[in-house]
Amino acid sequence: MRIKKRLQGHDIILDYKRVKKYKNGYALYDVYKQGVFLYRTCLTKLHIADMERTGYLVNDEEVFEWKKE
């Protein structure tokens, strides 16, 4: 999933790659920016809907894999 944020007039694109899905509705995501790992977070569909409602652009397409060289 790709999320586009606007911070101080600049667009920031974060790539969320799902690592694991839990039974209670949560999913664990690794967050990358331009192929560099930033952090790991848990989100629900409600969290993602809140992000869309507050103005973030959310793209649910599967993001290409970053390859280490």
Helices and strands as residue ranges (DSSP letters): E 2-7, E 10-21, E 27-33, E 36-43, H 45-53, E 57-59
